[in-house]
Amino acid sequence: MSHLPIRCVLACGIAMLMSVTQASAMGILQAYEAALQNDPTYLSAVSEKTAGQEYKVLGRSNLLPQLGLSYSSSQNRSDVTAPNFLGQISTSHPNYKSYSGALQLRQPLLNMDGVARYYQGIAQTNYSDAVFSSRSQDLLVRVFGAYVDAQYAEDQLALSVAQRDTYAEQKRVNERMFAKGEGTKTDMLETQAKYDVAEAQLIEANDNVTNARNVLESIVGVKVLSLDALSSDFRVQPMQPAGLDDWREIALSNNAEILAQRQAVESASQEVNKNRAGHLPRLDFVASYAKNKSDTLNTLNQESTSRTVGIQLNVPIYSGGSVSAATRQAVANLEKAKTDLEAKTKQVLVELRRQHSAVQSGSTKIDALTKSLKSAEALVEATRQSIKGGVRINLDLLSAEQQVFSARRDLAQAKYTYLLSYLKLRNAAGTLGENDLRSVAGYFVAGR
């Protein structure tokens, strides 16, 4: 067995360690980059977009020349009964080979069906592009949503641990005071009850962390061991533009779902034109070059070459009612597409108003909860001093400490909700991009 040089082994080990570290310590942008490579929903959208690019090629093909080559070779045996030169009826059995080859060019000159298919192909490709844009923006929202859910679960776990440890410390204080005759049994039981609840909440918090990380890992496709924490220096940025009407105009012009549905209406409109073309004449320019040898008994052992150039007119007269039925069906589908566009537009605008309101109220809520946390922390300190003076009791301190943990939890949730609403607002407006994700990533710092 050969041995690798020690330097090589160390280099490999360091490389593996760095790889594991990079895979485990994941920021928001790293999570997004991983999702671009691994998220099944996004990869499906990529393939769908690739397929959609061919619609315009397929539509254009109906207006371009069609060139075809045919060739055949046959072994023939015929029975020929005819009078001979003496007037007697005789039968011969000629056995021969025949060859036939033709090259034909057909260029549409007047083809309304082809014109409709051309414009429909463009609309279908544009629809595919708009759907992909929507899926791409949706990936940004899903990655960030799963990321903050996982980070919020970790925050709750940290708060649960701190709450449990606080009650544990209070238990020890109560036990020492009781041993000295300064405390009461009631104080010990109250703290024990709070401690037991905190233990149960800690178990639940651990489960929530596991579940949230599993959701995030299903999107990014790699193992997640640590996340960036929310920065303590959290400053709400002014919203630009501020007015809802401005956001509404942006959404009507840029929202990918609305744009996709508009292309669906255009595609349905061209489907109507395509079916109506079934009643219209078609005019083609046709050119061909053909060579034949012994193609019939009359041309046995003869070769012929023919060259033709001309136009061909086809006029449909009656097709059993299929053209009229298909047209009526296409008209109904067009009306459905228009209705779907109206419904989608209303849905997007409702979501836009919801997220605009959430961003505005989120800023106010963060300020209020920040003040609430400071007040709760001050209350804990004041309650401790009051207990020493005999004014307050142990239960007051436990209640005050519970307010601190609740305020910290609510403040963290408000910050995450604000950032997620900001991304959802830009998503509804159709302007969400990687720069927006970079912007919200600035609210997080590596490590805890």
N, C-alpha and C positions, 0 to 999 in steps of 0.2 A: 504494500500500500504506500503510495507516494505522500509526501508531506508538503503542504504549502508553506512558503516562507512566512515567518512570524509577522513581518511587516504587512504582507498581503492579508493575513487573517485579521489583523487589527484594523486594516482599512475597510475590509468587508463588514466587520463588526460595527465600526463607527457609522458606516453608511446605513446599515440596517437600523441602528439606534436612531439616527437622524430621521429616517423614513418613518419609524414608529412615532417619534415625537411630533413630526409634522402632521401625521394622520390623526393624532390624538388631540393636539391643541388646535382647535378649529375656530376661526373667526367667521363673521358673517359673510365676508367676501369669499373666503375659502370654501364655506359651505355652498355658496352659489356656484362657484367654479366646479365643485364636485358634482353638484346637481346637473349642471350642463352636460356632464359626461355620463351620468349614471341614472338620472331620473327616468323611469320608463314612460311616464306620461309625456315628458318633453321629447324624448327620443322618438316616440310615436308621432308627435307633431312634426318633427324634422322630416321623417319619412313621408308623412302626408303632404308636406309642402313640396318635397322633391317630386312626388307623383303629380301634384297639382300644376307644376311648371309645364307639363306636357300637354295640358289642355289647349293652350294657345297654339302649340305646334300642330296638334291634331286639327284644330279649327282652320288654320292657315292652309293645311294640305288640301282642303276642298276647293281652293282657288288656284292651286298650282298644277302644272302639267302632270299627267299620268302617263308613264311609259311602260309598256309591257312587251315581253318577248315570249313567243310560243313556238314550240318545235315538236314534231311528231314523226315517228318512224314506224312503219307497219309492214308486216309480212302478209301478203294477200293471196288467196286461192279462189278463183272464180269458175263458175260453170257457164259456158257460153254456147248456146244452141242457135245455129244459123245455117242457111243454105250455103253450100260451097259453090265453086265456080261451075260445077256440073248441074247445079240446081238441086242437089241432094242435101237433106237435112243431116247435119252432123253436130256433134258436141265436142268442144275443146275445154281444157282445164288449165288455163294460164296460171302460172305461179310466179309472182313477182313481188318486189319490194317498192314501197312508196315513201316519199319523204316530203315533209311540208314544214316551212318555217316562216314566221311573220314577226315583224317589229312594228308596234303601233304607238302613236303619240296622240293623246287626247288633251286638249286645252279648253277648259270652260270659258265661254264667251259671255253667256248669260245664264247664271245659275243662282237664283235667289235662295235656294236651300243652302248652297255653299256659303253665300254671304252671311246668312243668319248663323250658320255654324262657326264662321270665322269670328264674328263678334261675340258669340256665346262662349267660344274658347277663351277669348280675352277676359270676359267676365268671370269665368270659372277659375282662371289662374289668379285674377285679382282677389277673388273670394278666398282662395287658398292662402294667398299672402296675408290677407287680413286676419284669417283664422290663426295663422302661425304667429302673427304679432300679438294677438290676444293670448295665445298659449304662453308665449315668451314672457309677457307681463304677468300672467298668472303664476308662472314659476317664481318670479321675484317675490310675489306676495306669499306664496306657499312656503318658500324657503324661510323668509323672515318670520312668518307666522309660527312655523314649527320651531324655529330657533328661539324666539322669545318665549314660546310655551315651555320649551326645555329649560331655558334660563330662569324663567319665573318659578318653575318647579324646584330648581336648585335654590333659588332665593327662599322659597317657602321651607325647604329642608333646612337651610342655614338658620332661619328664624325659629323653626321648631326645635332645633338643637339648642339654640341660645335660650329659648323659653324653658326648655326642660332643664338646662343647666342652672338657670336663674332660680327655678323652683327648688332644685336640688340644694343650691346654696342657702336658700331661705329655710329649707328643712333643717339644715345643719345649724343655722342660727337659732331657730326655734328650739331645737333639741338642747343646745347649750344653755339657752335662757331658762328652759324648763328644769334642766339639771341644777341650775343655780337658784331655782325658786322664783325667777322673775317672769317666766312665761306661763302659758296655760295649755292644757290638753287640747282645748278647742283650736288654738293657733296651729298646733301640730297636725290636727286632723284636716283643717282647712288647706294647709299647704300640701299635705299628702294627697288630698283629692285633686288639687290642681296639678300636682306632679304626675299622677296616674293618667289624667286626661292628656297631658303633654306627651307622655310616652305613647299613647294610642295615636295621637296626631303625628308623631314622628314616624311611626310605622306607615301611616297613610302617605306622608310626604315622600318617603323612600319609594313607595310604589308609584307615586305620581312622576317622580324623576325617571324611573325605569320606563314607564309608558311613554312619556314625552320624548325621551331619547330614541326609543324604538321608532316613533313616528318620524323624527328628524332623520334617522339613519336610513329609513325606507326611501327618503327623497334623495339624500346625498350619496347613498350607496357605499359608505365607508363607516368604520367604527368610530364613534364619538366618545371620547373620554373626558374632555374638558372644553368649556366654552368661555368666551370673553364675557366679563361682567359689566353691568351697567355702570357708567361713570357717575361718581358722586357730584361732579360738576355738570348738572343737567340744566341747560338753558333753552327755553322754547324760542324758536326762531319765528319772526313775523311771517305770516302767510302771504305769498305773492302769486297771483292777485288776491285781494282780500274779498272782493264781492262775488256773490254766488252767480250773478248774471254773467260775469266774465268767465267763470268756470263752465257755465252752461254752454256758452258759445264755443269754448275750446273743445268740450266733449262732443258737441254736434259735428264738429269738423274733424276730430281726431280719434274718437273712440273706436277701437278696432272691431268691436261687436256690431256697432251700427254700420261701419263701413262694409263689413262682411255681408250684412243683411241687405244693404243697398246693391251690392253685386249680385246677391241672390235674386233680387227683383229684376235686375238687368238680364240675368241668365234666363229667368222665366219669361221675360218679354221676348227674347230672341227665340225661345222655344215656340212661342206663338207664331212668330214670323216663319220659323222653319216648317211648321206644320201647314201654314197657309200656302207655302211655296209648293205644296203638293198639287195645287190647282194650276200652277204657272208653267209655261213652256220652258224648256231648257235648250240652249244652243251651244254646240261644241265645235271647235275646230279639230279635224281629224286628219292625220297623215299616217300612211302605213307603207311598209316595204315588205314584200312577200316573195318567197321562192318555193317552187313546187316541182316534184319529179314523180311521174307516174301516179298522180293523185287519183286518176280514174282510168277505166279501161280505154276510154277514148283518147287519153293522153299517155298511153303506155309507152315507156321508153322516151318520153318527151320531158324536157325541162322548161319551166316558164318563170319569168320574173315580172312582178307587177309593182308599180309605184302609184300610190293614190294620194291625192290632196283634196280636201273639201270640207264642207260644214255639215253638221248633222243636227236636225231639229226634232225634238221629242215633245209632243203635246199630250199631256194626260187628259183623258176624257171622263172616265168613271172608274172608281176603285172600290165599289161596293159600299161606299159611305165611310170608309176608314179615315179619309183625310178630314172630313167634316167633324167626325167624332173626336179625332186626335186634337183638332184645333179647339173644340169646345173644352176638352179636358185641359189643354194648355192654358186657356183663358182663365179657367177656374183656379188653376195652380198659381197663375200670376196674381190674382186677387188675394189668394192666401199669402203669397210672399209679401204683398204690400201690407196686409194686416199684421203679419209677423214683424215687419219693419217698424210699424207704429208701436206694437207692443214692446219690442226690444228698446226702442227709443225711450218710452216711458219708464221702463225698468231701469235703464241706465241713469236717467235723470233722477229717479227716486234714490238710487244708490249714491249718486253724486251729492244730493242734498243731505243724505244721512251722514256721509263721511265729512262733508264740509262742516256740518254742525258738530260732529264728534271732535274734529280738530279744534274748532273754536272753543267748545266747552271743555275740552281736555286741558287746554292751557290754563283756564281758570281753576279747574279741579286740581291740577298739580300744585298751583300756588296755595290753594286752600288746605290741601292735605299736608303740604310742607309746614305750614303754620300749625296745623293740628298736631303733627309729630313733635314739633318743638314744645308745644304746650303740654303734650302728654309726658315728654321727658322731664320737663320742669315739675310737673305734678308728682312724678315718682320721687324726685329729690325732695320736694316739699313734704311729701307723705312720710318719707324716712325720718326727716327732722321732727315732724309732728309726733311720730311714734315714740321717739326718744323723749319728747316732752310730755307724753301721756295723753295727747289730744286725740290721736288717731290709733287705730288698731291694726292687727296683722291683715285682716280681710281688706282693709282699704288699700294697703300696699299691693296686695295681689291683684286687686281690681285695676289699680293704676298701671301696674306692669303689663296687664293684659291689654290695656288701651295703647300702650307703646307698641306692642307687637302687632296689634290690629292696624295701627296707623302706618307702620312700616310696610305691612303687606299691601294695604290699600294704595299707598303712594307708589310702590313698585308697579302695581298693576295699572295704575293710571298712566305712568310713564310709558309702559309697554303699549298700552291701548292707544295712546297719543301717537306714537311712532308708527304703529300699524295702520291707524286711521289716515295718517299722512300719506303712506304708500297707497292705500286703497283709494284715496281721493285722486291722486295722480293716475292711478290705474283706470278709474271711472272716466277721467278726463282724456285718457288715451295718450298721455305724455310720460308715463312711467318708463324709466330707463335705468341702466346700471349706475349712472351718476347719482340718482336718487338713493340707490342702495348704499353707495359710498357715503352719502351724506348722513344717513341714519347709522351707518357703521361707526361714524365718528363719535357717537354717544356711548360707545363701548370701549373698554380697555382690556388688554390681555391680563390674565391672571385674576385672582380673587383677592 
